[in-house]
Amino acid sequence: MGWKEPVYEAKVVSIKKSCSAGHEVGDAFEVNTHKTGGICGYCYHDLFPRLMVICMDGNIPWQENQDEFTYECPDRYNLVTFKIRKK
């Protein structure tokens, strides 16, 4: 049996103004390095390097909990905030 890549849930917890991709508070997406789950392409592109590290059992030094963390989309004007947690 081979290695199984972990899956994370990215849940929208807040939106500063309005999301241009149509995401709303409460939306949830299953993501990892092979699954975009329907999340906005800009967000996925920005989140991907962090996903790559944690999915391969690496650690993000400034992130206390590797299994659950907050992620903010790159659109600072509309700012969608996600809670990312390992499923």
N, C-alpha and C positions, 0 to 999 in steps of 0.2 A: 504494500500500500504506500502510495506516495504522499508527499506533503500537500496539505490542504490549506489554501490561502484563506485567512480570516476575512470575515465580512463585517463592515461597520454600518451603523445606521446614522445618517446625517439628517437631523430634524431641525426645521426652521423654528427658532425660538423668539426671534424679533426681527422687525423690518423698520428701518428709520423713516423711509418715505414710501416708495413703491418699487417693487422688484420688476425690472424690465423683462425678466424671463417668466413672470407670472407666478412665482413661488409665493405662498401665503404661510402665515404662522400656523404651525401644526403639520405642514407637509413633511413627509419623511421619505428618504431615499436609501436604498441599499447600495453601498459603494465599496470598492477595493481597487486594486490596480488593474483589474480587468472588467469591472462593472461600473458604469457611470450612473446607473439607476434612474436616469432621466433628470439628473441635476443639471443646472445651467453649465454650459461649456466653459464660461469664464471662471466659474467657481471650481469646476473639476480641474481645469488646467492649473489653477493656483494651488489647489489642495493636493494634487497628484504627488509632488515630491515628498510631502509629509506622509501620505499613505504608503508610498513605496518603502520608506524607512520603517514605519511601524509594522507593516505587513510582513516584512522580512526580519522581524524580531529585533530591529534597531531601536534606539532611544533618541528622542528629541530632548536635548539637555534642559531647555527652559520649560518643558512640559512635565509637571509633577506626576500626572497619571497618564500612562501611555494608552490605556484602554478607554479613557473618556476625557474629552477636552472641548473647548469652545473654538470655533473657527469663524472668522469674519470674511465675507466675500471681498473681492478687490474693488468693488464699486463703493467708494467711500461716501458718495453723495446719497445713495439709497440704502446702503449698508444692511445687508441681510446677515443675520447672525445664526449660526448653526451650533447645535450640540452634537458632537460626534461621539458615538460610543460603540464599543466592540459588541457584536451580537453573540 
